[in-house]
Amino acid sequence: MSDAVPPPVIDLNADLGEGFGRWQLTDDDALLSVVTSANVACGFHAGDPSTMRRVCELAAERGVVIGAQVSYRDLAGFGRRAMDVPPDELADEITYQIGALEVFARAAGAAVGYVKPHGALYNRCVRDEEQARAVIDGIRAAGGGLPVLGLPGSRLHEAALAAQLPVVGEAFADRAYTAEGTLVSRREPGAVLHDPDEVVTRALGMARDRAVTSLDGRPVDIAARSLCLHGDTPGAAALARRVRSELTAAGVRVRSFV
């Protein structure tokens, strides 16, 4: 019997379809040649019907799993502004967004495979139990047992597990971490990493060693099955290709969690 340790496995996800009308932010075509999961904007922070259709078609064509990236209703603020939405209303808006994307995914011969909150909603659900439960209620109302992609140990994952939904831990190679394993606010200096070499090094550490160094220099355990590659930064597609190439060269298998 072999005692060989199986190689680590990681999913690569990116936020896609983040445009509206003639305005396009993400290089969807290039990123869909790299990632294994696509977090598709569902119209509340970005995205319009034609963009959603196009991204779903490309993802289905290339075997990339389609995920619903749900958000607060905040087109003007790109979903990054703090909002107080009543739980019942938020749950309905989550259901609505998943349903809208599901129509386009099915038309492309695929289906929505998971759900991931975006921006302010993502961060709010790390600690806010009520908002996290509302998101999960919305996912359940959309039907099926869709996996929930989010920060390990978050209130969102706790609510998902309580509702018997699968959870998938996520990490961010280009974001700074606190010693508690949460993301440093974008309002703080050093919250977003821009050095490609540093991003690649952190991606390798997260995938192979399940660890990262916090902003104040302390080691942090990272229990992640998926690694997010932000698509709204300059040179995102080239960086994503480099990350995948370096992971593969290091013996990491890149594969979707779905």
VOBA-1610 file (N, C-alpha, C; in pm, whole numbers, padded with zeros to 5 digits, always signed):
BEGIN
Met+00084-00120+00000Met+00000+00000+00000Met+00088+00125+00000Ser+00056+00219-00083Ser+00137+00341-00094Ser+00102+00439+00017Asp+00205+00502+00075Asp+00185+00604+00178Asp+00199+00744+00119Ala+00198+00754-00013Ala+00217+00884-00077Ala+00102+00978-00041Val+00137+01101-00011Val+00037+01203+00022Val-00023+01256-00108Pro-00157+01256-00119Pro-00218+01307-00243Pro-00188+01454-00261Pro-00174+01498-00386Pro-00143+01639-00410Pro-00259+01728-00367Pro-00228+01850-00322Pro-00336+01942-00285Pro-00421+01978-00407Val-00548+02010-00381Val-00642+02046-00487Val-00700+02183-00454Ile-00708+02269-00553Ile-00763+02403-00531Ile-00850+02443-00650Asp-00956+02514-00621Asp-01041+02575-00723Asp-00996+02719-00742Leu-01005+02768-00862Leu-00977+02909-00888Leu-01107+02977-00932Asn-01149+03077-00855Asn-01271+03148-00891Asn-01241+03295-00918Ala-01325+03357-00998Ala-01311+03500-01027Ala-01450+03562-01041Asp-01459+03690-01007Asp-01583+03766-01023Asp-01593+03812-01169Leu-01696+03767-01237Leu-01710+03794-01380Leu-01845+03859-01410Gly-01856+03909-01534Gly-01979+03975-01575Gly-02001+04108-01506Glu-01893+04167-01455Glu-01906+04291-01379Glu-01900+04412-01474Gly-02007+04426-01547Gly-02024+04539-01635Gly-02170+04578-01636Phe-02204+04679-01713Phe-02344+04718-01726Phe-02358+04799-01854Gly-02437+04745-01949Gly-02451+04814-02077Gly-02318+04819-02150Arg-02277+04939-02190Arg-02153+04956-02265Arg-02030+04956-02175Trp-02051+04965-02044Trp-01939+04969-01950Trp-01900+04827-01911Gln-01773+04791-01933Gln-01723+04658-01900Gln-01600+04670-01810Leu-01603+04598-01699Leu-01492+04605-01604Leu-01400+04484-01614Thr-01456+04366-01625Thr-01375+04243-01621Thr-01351+04188-01761Asp-01234+04125-01782Asp-01200+04060-01907Asp-01251+03916-01899Asp-01381+03901-01920Asp-01445+03772-01898Asp-01388+03663-01988Asp-01365+03695-02114Asp-01317+03594-02207Asp-01181+03538-02164Ala-01090+03627-02127Ala-00957+03582-02086Ala-00960+03504-01955Leu-01036+03553-01858Leu-01040+03487-01727Leu-01108+03352-01734Leu-01205+03336-01822Leu-01273+03208-01835Leu-01185+03101-01898Ser-01070+03140-01947Ser-00972+03043-01996Ser-00878+02997-01885Val-00893+03055-01765Val-00803+03025-01654Val-00876+02964-01535Val-00987+03025-01496Val-01055+02984-01372Val-01136+02857-01392Thr-01173+02795-01280Thr-01257+02676-01283Thr-01398+02705-01231Ser-01416+02821-01167Ser-01548+02863-01121Ser-01566+03012-01150Ala-01685+03048-01198Ala-01713+03187-01236Ala-01823+03244-01147Asn-01789+03347-01068Asn-01887+03416-00986Asn-01951+03524-01074Val-02071+03499-01122Val-02132+03587-01221Val-02223+03690-01152Ala-02195+03818-01177Ala-02278+03926-01123Ala-02421+03911-01172Cys-02516+03926-01081Cys-02657+03898-01111Cys-02743+04022-01126Gly-02680+04137-01147Gly-02757+04256-01178Gly-02774+04356-01066Phe-02734+04321-00943Phe-02757+04412-00831Phe-02636+04501-00800His-02515+04451-00822His-02397+04538-00808His-02333+04564-00944Ala-02362+04477-01039Ala-02315+04488-01177Ala-02388+04380-01255Gly-02369+04383-01387Gly-02431+04281-01470Gly-02564+04325-01527Asp-02589+04288-01650Asp-02717+04311-01715Asp-02754+04181-01788Pro-02877+04168-01837Pro-02917+04042-01898Pro-02825+03992-02009Ser-02783+04081-02097Ser-02697+04037-02208Ser-02561+03990-02158Thr-02508+04060-02059Thr-02379+04020-02003Thr-02391+03885-01933Met-02497+03867-01856Met-02518+03739-01787Met-02530+03625-01888Arg-02605+03647-01994Arg-02619+03543-02097Arg-02485+03509-02159Arg-02410+03611-02195Arg-02282+03590-02262Arg-02183+03514-02173Val-02174+03553-02048Val-02080+03487-01957Val-02121+03342-01933Cys-02250+03318-01918Cys-02298+03181-01899Cys-02265+03094-02021Glu-02283+03150-02139Glu-02253+03074-02261Glu-02104+03040-02269Leu-02019+03138-02240Leu-01874+03113-02244Leu-01832+03012-02138Ala-01888+03027-02018Ala-01853+02935-01908Ala-01894+02792-01943Ala-02015+02776-01994Ala-02062+02642-02030Ala-01977+02581-02141Glu-01940+02664-02236Glu-01857+02618-02348Glu-01721+02569-02301Arg-01667+02631-02197Arg-01532+02598-02151Arg-01529+02510-02027Gly-01645+02464-01985Gly-01650+02373-01871Gly-01625+02439-01737Val-01650+02569-01728Val-01633+02643-01603Val-01765+02643-01528Val-01760+02613-01399Val-01882+02608-01317Val-01935+02750-01296Ile-02066+02766-01309Ile-02130+02897-01295Ile-02181+02915-01151Gly-02142+03026-01089Gly-02191+03058-00956Gly-02262+03191-00956Ala-02363+03206-00870Ala-02437+03332-00859Ala-02368+03421-00757Gln-02319+03536-00803Gln-02259+03632-00710Gln-02367+03734-00673Val-02424+03714-00556Val-02538+03795-00512Val-02488+03914-00429Ser-02567+04022-00429Ser-02520+04146-00370Ser-02636+04226-00314Tyr-02601+04326-00233Tyr-02698+04430-00201Tyr-02734+04502-00330Arg-02852+04564-00334Arg-02896+04639-00452Arg-02821+04773-00453Asp-02708+04777-00522Asp-02620+04893-00514Asp-02535+04907-00639Leu-02598+04935-00752Leu-02524+04953-00877Leu-02429+05072-00870Ala-02476+05181-00810Ala-02393+05302-00806Ala-02267+05283-00723Gly-02276+05203-00618Gly-02160+05181-00531Gly-02090+05050-00555Phe-02125+04980-00664Phe-02063+04852-00699Phe-02077+04749-00586Gly-02182+04763-00507Gly-02207+04665-00402Gly-02111+04671-00286Arg-02035+04780-00276Arg-01934+04789-00170Arg-01972+04886-00059Arg-02094+04939-00064Arg-02137+05030+00041Arg-02220+04955+00145Ala-02199+04988+00271Ala-02275+04925+00379Ala-02422+04963+00366Met-02509+04865+00379Met-02653+04888+00368Met-02725+04808+00475Asp-02838+04860+00519Asp-02923+04788+00615Asp-03052+04749+00543Val-03061+04622+00508Val-03176+04571+00436Val-03252+04475+00528Pro-03383+04493+00544Pro-03461+04401+00627Pro-03441+04256+00582Pro-03430+04163+00676Pro-03400+04024+00641Pro-03494+03963+00538Asp-03624+03984+00552Asp-03719+03926+00456Asp-03695+03981+00316Glu-03669+04111+00308Glu-03644+04173+00179Glu-03513+04123+00118Leu-03411+04110+00202Leu-03282+04061+00154Leu-03295+03918+00103Ala-03366+03834+00176Ala-03385+03695+00131Ala-03452+03691-00005Asp-03555+03774-00025Asp-03623+03777-00155Asp-03529+03823-00265Glu-03444+03920-00235Glu-03353+03972-00337Glu-03246+03868-00374Ile-03205+03787-00277Ile-03110+03679-00305Ile-03175+03576-00397Thr-03298+03537-00364Thr-03371+03441-00447Thr-03387+03494-00590Tyr-03422+03620-00600Tyr-03443+03685-00730Tyr-03317+03679-00815Gln-03202+03711-00755Gln-03077+03713-00830Gln-03037+03574-00878Ile-03050+03475-00790Ile-03016+03338-00830Ile-03108+03292-00943Gly-03237+03324-00930Gly-03333+03283-01033Gly-03302+03345-01168Ala-03263+03472-01167Ala-03231+03540-01293Ala-03112+03473-01362Leu-03009+03442-01284Leu-02891+03379-01345Leu-02921+03237-01389Glu-03004+03167-01313Glu-03036+03028-01346Glu-03100+03017-01484Val-03184+03113-01520Val-03248+03112-01652Val-03142+03113-01762Phe-03042+03201-01748Phe-02939+03211-01851Phe-02845+03091-01849Ala-02818+03039-01728Ala-02732+02921-01718Ala-02798+02802-01787Arg-02926+02783-01764Arg-02997+02670-01825Arg-03007+02687-01977Ala-03027+02809-02022Ala-03032+02834-02166Ala-02900+02799-02233Ala-02790+02809-02155Ala-02657+02775-02208Ala-02624+02628-02191Gly-02719+02549-02137Gly-02696+02407-02118Gly-02627+02373-01989Ala-02628+02466-01893Ala-02563+02444-01765Ala-02663+02473-01653Ala-02612+02502-01535Ala-02697+02536-01420Ala-02613+02614-01321Val-02676+02688-01233Val-02604+02755-01126Val-02555+02649-01028Gly-02423+02651-01001Gly-02364+02546-00919Gly-02335+02584-00777Tyr-02337+02712-00745Tyr-02308+02757-00609Tyr-02345+02904-00597Val-02334+02958-00475Val-02365+03098-00450Val-02253+03161-00368Lys-02218+03284-00404Lys-02118+03361-00329Lys-02166+03506-00316Pro-02175+03558-00194Pro-02207+03701-00178Pro-02093+03788-00228His-02126+03913-00259His-02028+04008-00311His-02009+04125-00215Gly-01887+04178-00213Gly-01858+04307-00151Gly-01906+04325-00009Ala-01987+04430+00011Ala-02033+04465+00145Ala-02117+04353+00206Leu-02193+04283+00124Leu-02274+04172+00175Leu-02185+04058+00221Tyr-02081+04029+00146Tyr-01985+03924+00184Tyr-01925+03956+00321Asn-01877+04080+00336Asn-01812+04119+00461Asn-01910+04125+00577Arg-02032+04171+00550Arg-02133+04179+00655Arg-02167+04040+00709Cys-02173+03943+00619Cys-02212+03808+00658Cys-02102+03730+00730Val-01984+03789+00737Val-01879+03726+00817Val-01916+03730+00964Arg-01978+03841+01010Arg-02006+03860+01152Arg-02154+03876+01186Asp-02238+03914+01089Asp-02378+03947+01116Asp-02465+03823+01096Glu-02511+03766+01206Glu-02588+03642+01200Glu-02722+03660+01130Glu-02787+03774+01153Glu-02919+03796+01094Glu-02911+03809+00943Gln-02814+03889+00894Gln-02800+03904+00749Gln-02754+03773+00685Ala-02669+03698+00754Ala-02624+03569+00702Ala-02741+03473+00688Arg-02828+03469+00789Arg-02945+03381+00781Arg-03036+03421+00666Ala-03049+03552+00643Ala-03134+03599+00534Ala-03080+03553+00399Val-02948+03559+00382Val-02888+03511+00258Val-02917+03362+00239Ile-02900+03285+00344Ile-02925+03141+00335Ile-03072+03113+00308Asp-03162+03190+00370Asp-03306+03173+00343Asp-03335+03198+00195Gly-03268+03298+00138Gly-03286+03327-00003Gly-03235+03216-00092Ile-03123+03157-00055Ile-03066+03047-00132Ile-03159+02926-00127Arg-03211+02896-00010Arg-03301+02781+00004Arg-03429+02801-00077Ala-03480+02924-00078Ala-03602+02951-00153Ala-03581+02936-00303Ala-03457+02956-00348Ala-03425+02940-00490Ala-03428+02793-00532Gly-03424+02704-00434Gly-03435+02561-00462Gly-03301+02492-00468Gly-03301+02366-00427Gly-03179+02286-00433Gly-03085+02314-00317Gly-02984+02231-00306Gly-02886+02246-00198Gly-02758+02308-00250Leu-02765+02431-00298Leu-02649+02495-00358Leu-02538+02517-00255Pro-02413+02483-00287Pro-02301+02513-00198Pro-02285+02664-00180Val-02234+02702-00064Val-02214+02843-00030Val-02065+02870-00018Leu-02014+02955-00108Leu-01872+02990-00109Leu-01851+03113-00022Gly-01760+03103+00075Gly-01738+03216+00164Gly-01620+03195+00256Leu-01603+03289+00347Leu-01488+03287+00439Leu-01508+03178+00544Pro-01408+03091+00563Pro-01420+02986+00665Pro-01447+03045+00803Gly-01537+02982+00877Gly-01568+03028+01012Gly-01663+03145+01020Ser-01715+03189+00906Ser-01804+03305+00903Ser-01943+03267+00952Arg-02022+03370+00988Arg-02161+03347+01024Arg-02238+03291+00904Leu-02196+03328+00784Leu-02259+03277+00664Leu-02246+03125+00657His-02128+03074+00682His-02108+02930+00678His-02180+02861+00793Glu-02185+02924+00908Glu-02258+02866+01021Glu-02406+02853+00986Ala-02462+02958+00924Ala-02604+02954+00886Ala-02628+02851+00778Ala-02535+02838+00684Ala-02549+02739+00577Ala-02548+02597+00634Leu-02456+02570+00723Leu-02448+02437+00783Leu-02574+02406+00864Ala-02626+02506+00934Ala-02750+02487+01010Ala-02866+02453+00918Ala-02861+02504+00795Ala-02965+02477+00696Ala-02932+02356+00610Gln-02825+02286+00645Gln-02780+02165+00574Gln-02741+02193+00429Leu-02682+02312+00407Leu-02625+02344+00277Leu-02474+02321+00281Pro-02414+02272+00175Pro-02268+02253+00172Pro-02197+02388+00178Val-02082+02391+00242Val-02002+02514+00247Val-01866+02488+00184Val-01811+02594+00123Val-01679+02586+00059Val-01597+02704+00109Gly-01483+02676+00171Gly-01397+02781+00222Gly-01321+02849+00110Glu-01308+02981+00123Glu-01243+03062+00020Glu-01129+03143+00079Ala-01026+03165-00002Ala-00914+03250+00038Ala-00884+03350-00074Phe-00813+03458-00038Phe-00784+03567-00133Phe-00634+03593-00132Ala-00568+03562-00244Ala-00423+03580-00251Ala-00383+03726-00260Asp-00475+03813-00305Asp-00440+03954-00322Asp-00502+04045-00217Arg-00546+03986-00105Arg-00602+04065+00004Arg-00524+04039+00132Ala-00510+04144+00214Ala-00443+04130+00343Ala-00539+04070+00444Tyr-00484+03992+00537Tyr-00563+03925+00640Tyr-00532+03981+00779Thr-00631+03978+00865Thr-00610+04008+01006Thr-00560+03881+01075Ala-00515+03895+01199Ala-00468+03779+01274Ala-00582+03683+01305Glu-00707+03730+01295Glu-00824+03646+01321Glu-00869+03569+01196Gly-00802+03591+01084Gly-00838+03521+00962Gly-00944+03588+00880Thr-00977+03715+00911Thr-01072+03790+00830Thr-00996+03885+00739Leu-01065+03940+00640Leu-01002+04030+00545Leu-00988+04170+00604Val-00875+04232+00579Val-00855+04372+00619Val-00944+04460+00532Ser-01013+04554+00592Ser-01103+04642+00518Ser-01028+04714+00405Arg-01095+04728+00292Arg-01037+04800+00179Arg-01007+04946+00213Arg-01065+04997+00319Arg-01038+05135+00361Arg-00903+05150+00430Glu-00842+05037+00468Glu-00716+05039+00541Glu-00597+05030+00444Pro-00486+05098+00475Pro-00366+05088+00390Pro-00315+04944+00384Gly-00276+04900+00265Gly-00221+04766+00249Gly-00325+04656+00240Ala-00454+04692+00230Ala-00560+04591+00227Ala-00558+04509+00098Val-00516+04572-00012Val-00510+04504-00142Val-00366+04496-00187Leu-00324+04375-00227Leu-00187+04354-00273Leu-00179+04373-00424His-00075+04442-00469His-00062+04471-00612His+00064+04410-00673Asp+00158+04363-00591Asp+00282+04304-00642Asp+00254+04162-00692Pro+00267+04136-00823Pro+00237+04002-00876Pro+00317+03892-00809Asp+00445+03917-00781Asp+00527+03814-00717Asp+00472+03778-00580Glu+00429+03878-00506Glu+00373+03853-00372Glu+00242+03777-00380Val+00160+03813-00478Val+00031+03743-00494Val+00054+03597-00528Val+00146+03568-00618Val+00175+03430-00655Val+00229+03351-00536Thr+00319+03411-00461Thr+00376+03344-00343Thr+00267+03311-00241Arg+00177+03405-00219Arg+00069+03381-00124Arg-00028+03274-00176Ala-00053+03273-00305Ala-00141+03171-00361Ala-00083+03031-00338Leu+00046+03017-00360Leu+00112+02888-00339Leu+00105+02848-00191Gly+00127+02943-00102Gly+00120+02913+00040Gly-00019+02872+00085Met-00119+02938+00029Met-00257+02904+00065Met-00296+02766+00014Ala-00254+02733-00109Ala-00292+02605-00168Ala-00214+02488-00110Arg-00084+02505-00089Arg-00001+02394-00043Arg+00006+02383+00107Asp+00026+02497+00174Asp+00052+02495+00318Asp-00069+02533+00402Arg-00177+02577+00336Arg-00299+02620+00406Arg-00268+02727+00509Ala-00186+02823+00471Ala-00146+02927+00564Ala-00116+03057+00491Val-00121+03168+00566Val-00087+03300+00514Val-00035+03382+00631Thr+00037+03488+00602Thr+00085+03578+00706Thr-00007+03699+00714Ser-00051+03732+00834Ser-00143+03845+00852Ser-00070+03977+00830Leu-00146+04084+00824Leu-00088+04216+00799Leu+00011+04256+00907Asp-00010+04206+01030Asp+00083+04239+01139Asp+00189+04131+01161Gly+00203+04040+01062Gly+00314+03946+01064Gly+00290+03814+01133Arg+00168+03786+01173Arg+00140+03660+01242Arg+00089+03553+01145Pro+00123+03425+01171Pro+00075+03317+01083Pro-00073+03293+01104Val-00144+03268+00993Val-00288+03243+00998Val-00318+03116+00919Asp-00391+03023+00980Asp-00432+02902+00909Asp-00541+02937+00808Ile-00533+02878+00689Ile-00629+02902+00583Ile-00689+02767+00539Ala-00815+02745+00576Ala-00883+02621+00537Ala-00968+02649+00414Ala-00903+02661+00299Ala-00974+02701+00177Ala-00965+02594+00070Arg-01078+02572+00003Arg-01084+02483-00112Arg-01086+02562-00242Ser-01109+02696-00231Ser-01117+02780-00349Ser-01036+02907-00328Leu-00971+02951-00432Leu-00888+03071-00427Leu-00944+03174-00523Cys-00975+03294-00470Cys-01034+03398-00554Cys-00926+03480-00623Leu-00943+03500-00752Leu-00856+03586-00831Leu-00941+03704-00878His-00920+03820-00821His-01004+03934-00854His-00988+03973-01001Gly-01100+03995-01067Gly-01098+04027-01209Gly-01104+04175-01238Asp-01116+04259-01134Asp-01134+04402-01156Asp-01007+04483-01128Thr-00892+04415-01128Thr-00765+04485-01107Thr-00687+04487-01238Pro-00601+04587-01260Pro-00522+04594-01383Pro-00435+04469-01401Gly-00435+04412-01521Gly-00355+04294-01548Gly-00407+04167-01485Ala-00536+04165-01452Ala-00593+04051-01379Ala-00579+03920-01454Ala-00604+03921-01585Ala-00600+03796-01662Ala-00458+03739-01668Ala-00360+03825-01690Ala-00221+03779-01695Ala-00177+03724-01561Leu-00217+03790-01453Leu-00182+03743-01319Leu-00250+03609-01291Ala-00375+03595-01331Ala-00447+03470-01310Ala-00378+03355-01383Arg-00334+03380-01507Arg-00264+03275-01582Arg-00135+03236-01511Arg-00065+03334-01458Arg+00061+03305-01389Arg+00035+03224-01261Val-00069+03262-01187Val-00101+03189-01064Val-00132+03043-01096Arg-00215+03021-01198Arg-00249+02882-01232Arg-00126+02805-01278Ser-00042+02867-01358Ser+00078+02801-01406Ser+00171+02763-01291Glu+00189+02853-01197Glu+00278+02827-01082Glu+00219+02719-00991Leu+00088+02719-00973Leu+00024+02616-00892Leu+00044+02478-00955Thr+00022+02470-01084Thr+00038+02343-01154Thr+00182+02294-01147Ala+00276+02387-01166Ala+00417+02351-01159Ala+00457+02301-01020Ala+00387+02348-00918Ala+00417+02309-00780Ala+00344+02182-00739Gly+00271+02120-00834Gly+00204+01995-00803Gly+00064+02009-00748Val+00009+02130-00754Val-00127+02153-00706Val-00224+02124-00820Arg-00326+02044-00793Arg-00428+02018-00894Arg-00533+02129-00890Val-00558+02189-01004Val-00658+02297-01013Val-00787+02236-01066Arg-00890+02236-00979Arg-01016+02171-01015Arg-01130+02234-00936Ser-01245+02245-00999Ser-01361+02302-00932Ser-01404+02216-00813Phe-01469+02281-00716Phe-01520+02209-00600Phe-01657+02148-00627Val-01719+02184-00739Val-01853+02132-00771Val-01837+02000-00847
//
